[in-house]
Amino acid sequence: MAYRETAARSVEGQYKHVKQSGGRGQYAHVCLRLEPLPAGTGFEFVNEVVGGRIPANYIPSVQKGVVKAMQSGPYAGYPIVDMRVTLTDGSYHDVDSSDFAFQEAGRAGFKELFLKAQPFLLEPVMSVEVTTPEEFMGAATGSICQRRGRIETMEEKGAHKLLDGIVPLGEMFGYATVLRSISQGRANFSMQFERYEAVPAAQAEQIVKARRAANKIR
């Protein structure tokens, strides 16, 4: 299933990537602000660092790290959408800072903050159109509602009824067989992607548990 992750609230914080081994160390310090954006907006990265607190050549490194983190979110392992990430401040080391260190700081810092931003799952929902003889309209309507769907409109189409509804994609598997069964093969349907909507909390919890058990969250 093509689930997505996003967040419900804004958060701010900082992260330091510091490693010291026998040779050259690693150092990168970033201060980030995460803000949810309206559905469908996508991803925005904003740089507010001033005064050379982080050298200009390391700013894209932070962005690369954030983008990498968003490809597999820390909540359920799905891509993250509709977030603005602002780099507000930070610091560097003349010797130990590098492109890699700032990528790691951006990646790890984003993941840590995202889990504090009330993350939740989004699922694709489909616009479903069912054409059925009137005698099977009740059964067809029930078949939509049983799939966490809702009927948007009902209208006549000749001797048939036309039902337009919204149903999560995950609930539509096997629907063709069900519809044939309840209508004696006389009803049909079509569907197309409509938008993403929040997954109900109880179901999201089950999905996250299953993903964690399958080691899909990193």
Secondary structure, 3 states (H helix, E strand, C coil): CCCEEEECCCEEEEEEEEECCCCCCEEEEEEEEEEECCCCCCEEEEECCCCCCCCHHHHHHHHHHHHHHHHCCCCCCCCECCEEEEEEEEECCCCCCCHHHHHHHHHHHHHHHHCCCCEEEEEEEEEEEEEEEHHHHHHHHHHHHCCCCEEEEEEEECCEEEEEEEEEHHHCCCHHHHHHHHCCCCCEEEEEEEEEEECCHHHHHHHHHHHHHCCCCC
